């Protein structure tokens, strides 16, 4: 059933975002309501500008979860030819077609306007959800006093590009965290509208962190935003090197613009570091403590998700250590304490690792970087050196999104993984 756009959109705007009405109407080609889910508890929103084969697999996974949770699936065609995406239509409850590509943030906001449920769940079109994906998000909102839940992601394939992200899989505990994984995040709808939705000025990069900052300004409690290891998608990083380079440039530009807008943009992450891997930092709702049925369901789903994915996680983490894993890092240091500790990478990850090692009273002898303009300078009072100056007297923590490339570089220099270096994420 095709809807009367202006009448329906006026209704949604009353409780939704403060948007430029005519601009949204101009973008929308048509809205088709295919299935009226009377009382959904979650609205799953997917946006795509072209067909991706993973989307069919994703929708098939979601279809099997409808008997567990009454949810609605909203799909936003972000400017593609409708025929190209026609095979997705039978799976969705609302199909929104746009006249042109409005960008991911605007597209997600438009999808949210048509959501009926009190919780919005944004899912990447190329991410394949775990079979308990929807209910896992719902149970987090039922158990914890939270406003927004970011899920987890593990690689779909063994493509080398999957070694680059450091914020997708961040452990197997529940704890307060910034919603960096925008394509696997659920949020209370009233709060989403209250803070203004996704920032439509952002083209690509930083939108999850920026949304987090606006939520924190109104609700300044870290436990209101959390990470859920059992809310899992399977997702590959960009494999095409040219497109990856373009995305890297866009992310850098976005990061710069946001650092100009927010005085604490660069330091905001540091506020959250103390909560990593600390489930006790979250607050349970009073009603949950007597809800034994859902407690059992929660524990059962958490166990099932882990059992399904533990081998993939263990393989992914076999050559890595988390920056917050004090026990493992101290163990590595004790085995290498006669050697000088170096951090390979001077960017955001390198700075985080430096702070972490400082908390553990581990002295850092030097930073290492392939950027020759940094050589012989200092960072945090520590010298930055040319990689060629590394010797077997050094133990190296790789702290960079380019950790696979750096590992290969170190191997050609005669260094051995785990014996001489390890990646830290």
Protein Blocks (a to p, Z undefined) as FASTA:
>chain_A
ZZdfklmmmmmmmmmccddfklmmmmpmbdcdfbdcfbacbdcddddfbdcfklmmmmmm
mmmmmmmpccddddddehiafklmmmmmmmpmbdcddfbdebjklmmmmmmmmpcbfbdc
dddfkbccdfklmmmmmmmmmmpccfbdcdddddfblcfklmmpmklbgcjbdcddddfb
lmlccddfklmmmnopaafkbmbghjlmmmmmmmmmmmccfklpccdfklccdddddfbl
klmmmmmmmmmmmmmmmmmmpmklmmmmmmmmmmgoplklpccdfklmmmmmlmmmmmmm
mmmmmmmmmmmmmmmmmmgccfklmmlmmmmmmmmmmpccddedjbfmlmmmmmmmmmno
pacfbdcdfblklgoiaeehiacddfklpcfkbccddddfklmmmmmmmmmnopaehklg
ccdZZ
